Amino acid sequence: MKKTEAIRLAYQIATLNEIPDDLLGELTQLDYLRVLEVLLVLRQSPNRIKAPANFIRSAIRNNWKPGGTPEKRISEKKSEKPIAPDRYDSFYRMIEG
């Protein structure tokens, strides 16, 4: 069995869908064991994966491994004061001061 066919079949087992051709091309560049690891990470995800191809690309880019949960990125805190359009500036100055 060729590597491409094996990856196609492994993806189909993991997702129950056909693999997109562009993703197949990307996965064939990787070591076969790494492909299997990434597909296992996909299967182990506790959340529903809406876009498996994007999830797989993220797993590869961020070097996710099976058994661990991907770290959620924490965004910077937003300022406590809401940002208002310029037309409301005079109103806010009036009530603040």
DAWOFEN-V816952 format. One record per residue. RES is the residue in one letter. PSI is psi as a letter, one per 20 degrees, with the letter a starting at -180 (* if undefined). OMEGA is omega in whole degrees, 0 to 359 (* if undefined). NEAR is the number of other ideal C-beta (glycine too) atoms within 12 Angstrom. Layout:
{{RES,PSI,OMEGA,NEAR} {RES,PSI,OMEGA,NEAR}}
This chain:
{{M,p,179,10} {K,q,180,11} {K,g,180,21} {T,g,180,21} {E,h,179,15} {A,g,178,21} {I,g,179,33} {R,g,181,26} {L,g,179,22} {A,g,178,30} {Y,g,181,33} {Q,h,177,18} {I,g,184,19} {A,h,188,32} {T,i,186,26} {L,k,177,12} {N,r,175,16} {E,q,179,16} {I,p,174,30} {P,q,183,21} {D,h,181,15} {D,h,178,14} {L,h,177,32} {L,g,178,26} {G,g,180,16} {E,g,183,24} {L,h,179,36} {T,i,178,23} {Q,i,182,16} {L,r,171,25} {D,q,184,14} {Y,h,179,21} {L,h,177,17} {R,h,177,25} {V,g,179,32} {L,h,177,26} {E,g,182,26} {V,g,178,38} {L,h,176,36} {L,h,175,23} {V,g,178,30} {L,g,181,37} {R,h,182,24} {Q,i,182,21} {S,p,180,26} {P,i,181,10} {N,q,175,13} {R,p,180,10} {I,o,182,24} {K,h,182,10} {A,n,183,17} {P,h,181,28} {A,g,179,28} {N,h,177,17} {F,g,181,28} {I,g,178,38} {R,g,177,22} {S,g,180,22} {A,h,179,35} {I,g,183,26} {R,h,184,14} {N,j,176,18} {N,l,178,16} {W,q,181,25} {K,q,177,19} {P,q,176,21} {G,h,178,12} {G,q,177,15} {T,p,179,15} {P,p,180,25} {E,p,178,11} {K,p,179,9} {R,p,180,8} {I,p,180,6} {S,r,180,6} {E,q,178,6} {K,p,175,6} {K,q,179,8} {S,q,183,8} {E,h,179,6} {K,p,180,8} {P,q,179,9} {I,p,183,11} {A,q,175,15} {P,q,182,10} {D,h,184,10} {R,i,179,8} {Y,i,182,14} {D,g,182,13} {S,h,178,13} {F,g,180,13} {Y,h,178,16} {R,h,181,11} {M,g,184,9} {I,h,179,10} {E,h,190,11} {G,*,*,7}}
